[in-house]
Amino acid sequence: MEKRELVIIGAGPAGMTAAIYGRRAGLDVLLLERGAAGGQINTTEEIENWPGVQHATGPELGGMFRDHALKFKTEIRSLDVKKVELRGDAKIVVTDKGEIEAEAVIVATGAYFRRLGCEGEAEHIGQGVSYCAVCDGAFFEGEEIAVVGGGNTAVEEGLYLTAFASRVYIIHRRDEFRADRAAVERALANPKIVPVWNSVVERIEGDGAVENLVLKNVKTNEVSNLKVSGVFMFVGQSPCDECVRGLVKAGKEGWILANEHMETSVEGIFAAGDVRSKHLRQVVTAASDGAIAAMGASAYINEQLHLRSALLEPESVTAFFYSGADADQARLSNEAEKIAKEKGKENGKKMPIIDGYKNNRMIEKLGVALPSVVELRRGTVSKAVKVASEADLAEALA
Ligand SMILES: Cc1cc2nc3c(=O)[nH]c(=O)nc-3n(C[C@H](O)[C@H](O)[C@H](O)COP(=O)(O)OP(=O)(O)OC[C@H]3O[C@@H](n4cnc5c(N)ncnc54)[C@H](O)[C@@H]3O)c2cc1C
């Protein structure tokens, strides 16, 4: 089976930034993409909030990211990742074109906006139909626009859009919003916000750009026209998490949970960009996640190589295992380090000191309790002594 150091799934802004950082850290990087490199930005005509580039189309910016990743000799391969599996210690990326074993995986598969599904929506995406107020709000300075939805996102983004638009109609199929009371009160108190109750959008019309919405009142069946130059759909966003669903922990609606190092619940699998549970889904935050994930993956891969050569390969070795998350154990590790230095001078051997909190899988694999002094013979535990104090430690290492 093909073996690679870092496999990145998804060549959007997060995945391509991860590739640039991964290659510059000296890793062997394979970037897998099922569509066109660039990700979601490929579908937008205007990007004005990527620092340093005052204006670009989405495909232009995506192309710049791809060229940058290629400059550092990233291998980008066109295929669909079906799932990621753990087989023993190995992380296997299963694709429509075979399997790849990876030392570390970054899941950067992004997200998608749910469509409303009405007539005229698809043709007007980027021509007045938008799913992202932060991305596109500024293009509607002084114009009348509409928002579709009645939950928190619709109401809060509607309020955000009043900074640009002269009027924001919020079209909702019920006669009250489902959003938090505070947000609803602020929205209803804002003179620029006009709720359109009990209504759905039947059709979006316009020659090129959006000009008119055909609305239907769901109570009276009455049909009416609403002249607007833009319509923002807030009917939900979902993660593209299928390939790791059930493998890594996810929060509400499937958004992958990752910590500030982009580590998921599975050691060696990182998540970056829109696919993870986060507050702001934008190119700049996706790129930031990608950089952090790649540096985390690089540290993880180096640590795994170190663990293998320090613990599993030698004929015999004595190691100290502790939890870096426990202050007492961390103090004990400082003492272990001192003893290791002294003994090393005497016998010329190195004693690995391993943070079992960071290397949980190795701890599980060896079946070691923390903190312990452990003797290993060719990767198998031959003796393990649990220690609770400096005196215990000195005795175990005597
Ligand atoms: C119309 C529109 C306009 C936007 N405008 C702006 C804007 O002006 N400014 C801004 O900052 N942000 C904007 N955004 C948001 C921005 O595009 C996203 O936040 C950003 O692209 C997220 O990057 P990502 O790499 O996390 O995911 P994505 O861009 O979604 O990329 C994920 C990639 O993974 C691939 N993938 C998914 N699953 C698999 C699989 N199983 N196997 C292989 N490949 C897979 C996908 O094909 C995709 O290419 C806009 C989004 C849209 C839709």
The ligand as an SDF file (V2000), in Angstrom:
LIG
                    3D

 53 58  0  0  0  0  0  0  0  0999 V2000
  -20.6010   31.9330   -2.7160 C   0  0  0  0  0  0  0  0  0  0  0  0
  -19.5810   32.0530   -1.6160 C   0  0  0  0  0  0  0  0  0  0  0  0
  -18.9430   33.2650   -1.4190 C   0  0  0  0  0  0  0  0  0  0  0  0
  -17.9710   33.3910   -0.4280 C   0  0  0  0  0  0  0  0  0  0  0  0
  -17.3340   34.5710   -0.2940 N   0  0  0  0  0  0  0  0  0  0  0  0
  -16.3330   34.6940    0.6120 C   0  0  0  0  0  0  0  0  0  0  0  0
  -15.6230   35.9180    0.7510 C   0  0  0  0  0  0  0  0  0  0  0  0
  -15.8780   36.8930    0.0490 O   0  0  0  0  0  0  0  0  0  0  0  0
  -14.6310   35.9570    1.6780 N   0  0  0  0  0  0  0  0  0  0  0  0
  -14.3230   34.9080    2.4990 C   0  0  0  0  0  0  0  0  0  0  0  0
  -13.3960   35.0090    3.2930 O   0  0  0  0  0  0  0  0  0  0  0  0
  -15.0200   33.7510    2.4130 N   0  0  0  0  0  0  0  0  0  0  0  0
  -15.9990   33.6230    1.4940 C   0  0  0  0  0  0  0  0  0  0  0  0
  -16.7180   32.4510    1.4150 N   0  0  0  0  0  0  0  0  0  0  0  0
  -16.4380   31.3850    2.3970 C   0  0  0  0  0  0  0  0  0  0  0  0
  -15.1640   30.6250    2.0140 C   0  0  0  0  0  0  0  0  0  0  0  0
  -15.2630   30.2210    0.6710 O   0  0  0  0  0  0  0  0  0  0  0  0
  -14.9600   29.4460    2.9170 C   0  0  0  0  0  0  0  0  0  0  0  0
  -14.9370   29.8660    4.2720 O   0  0  0  0  0  0  0  0  0  0  0  0
  -13.6380   28.7240    2.6180 C   0  0  0  0  0  0  0  0  0  0  0  0
  -13.6130   28.3250    1.2660 O   0  0  0  0  0  0  0  0  0  0  0  0
  -13.4630   27.5060    3.4960 C   0  0  0  0  0  0  0  0  0  0  0  0
  -12.2970   26.8370    3.1020 O   0  0  0  0  0  0  0  0  0  0  0  0
  -12.0680   25.2820    3.4060 P   0  0  0  0  0  0  0  0  0  0  0  0
  -10.7630   24.9550    2.8090 O   0  0  0  0  0  0  0  0  0  0  0  0
  -12.3050   25.0230    4.8320 O   0  0  0  0  0  0  0  0  0  0  0  0
  -13.2420   24.5130    2.6620 O   0  0  0  0  0  0  0  0  0  0  0  0
  -13.7380   24.5170    1.1470 P   0  0  0  0  0  0  0  0  0  0  0  0
  -13.4500   25.7720    0.4840 O   0  0  0  0  0  0  0  0  0  0  0  0
  -15.1570   24.0660    1.2460 O   0  0  0  0  0  0  0  0  0  0  0  0
  -12.8660   23.3780    0.4730 O   0  0  0  0  0  0  0  0  0  0  0  0
  -13.0320   22.0280    0.8040 C   0  0  0  0  0  0  0  0  0  0  0  0
  -12.5630   21.1860   -0.3620 C   0  0  0  0  0  0  0  0  0  0  0  0
  -12.6000   19.7990    0.0210 O   0  0  0  0  0  0  0  0  0  0  0  0
  -13.0500   19.0180   -1.0610 C   0  0  0  0  0  0  0  0  0  0  0  0
  -13.6190   17.7810   -0.5150 N   0  0  0  0  0  0  0  0  0  0  0  0
  -14.6720   17.6470    0.3130 C   0  0  0  0  0  0  0  0  0  0  0  0
  -14.8810   16.3560    0.6210 N   0  0  0  0  0  0  0  0  0  0  0  0
  -13.9360   15.6410   -0.0650 C   0  0  0  0  0  0  0  0  0  0  0  0
  -13.6500   14.2370   -0.1780 C   0  0  0  0  0  0  0  0  0  0  0  0
  -14.3710   13.3250    0.4790 N   0  0  0  0  0  0  0  0  0  0  0  0
  -12.6260   13.8490   -0.9770 N   0  0  0  0  0  0  0  0  0  0  0  0
  -11.8610   14.7870   -1.6390 C   0  0  0  0  0  0  0  0  0  0  0  0
  -12.1060   16.1320   -1.5760 N   0  0  0  0  0  0  0  0  0  0  0  0
  -13.1210   16.5490   -0.7850 C   0  0  0  0  0  0  0  0  0  0  0  0
  -14.0920   19.8990   -1.7220 C   0  0  0  0  0  0  0  0  0  0  0  0
  -14.2800   19.4990   -3.0750 O   0  0  0  0  0  0  0  0  0  0  0  0
  -13.4610   21.2840   -1.5900 C   0  0  0  0  0  0  0  0  0  0  0  0
  -12.6720   21.6190   -2.7050 O   0  0  0  0  0  0  0  0  0  0  0  0
  -17.6810   32.2880    0.4240 C   0  0  0  0  0  0  0  0  0  0  0  0
  -18.3440   31.0670    0.2350 C   0  0  0  0  0  0  0  0  0  0  0  0
  -19.2800   30.9610   -0.7700 C   0  0  0  0  0  0  0  0  0  0  0  0
  -19.9810   29.6240   -0.9810 C   0  0  0  0  0  0  0  0  0  0  0  0
  1  2  1  0
  2  3  1  0
  2 52  2  0
  3  4  2  0
  4  5  1  0
  4 50  1  0
  5  6  2  0
  6  7  1  0
  6 13  1  0
  7  8  2  0
  7  9  1  0
  9 10  1  0
 10 11  2  0
 10 12  1  0
 12 13  2  0
 13 14  1  0
 14 15  1  0
 14 50  1  0
 15 16  1  0
 16 17  1  0
 16 18  1  0
 18 19  1  0
 18 20  1  0
 20 21  1  0
 20 22  1  0
 22 23  1  0
 23 24  1  0
 24 25  2  0
 24 26  1  0
 24 27  1  0
 27 28  1  0
 28 29  2  0
 28 30  1  0
 28 31  1  0
 31 32  1  0
 32 33  1  0
 33 34  1  0
 33 48  1  0
 34 35  1  0
 35 36  1  0
 35 46  1  0
 36 37  1  0
 36 45  1  0
 37 38  2  0
 38 39  1  0
 39 40  1  0
 39 45  2  0
 40 41  1  0
 40 42  2  0
 42 43  1  0
 43 44  2  0
 44 45  1  0
 46 47  1  0
 46 48  1  0
 48 49  1  0
 50 51  2  0
 51 52  1  0
 52 53  1  0
M  END
$$$$
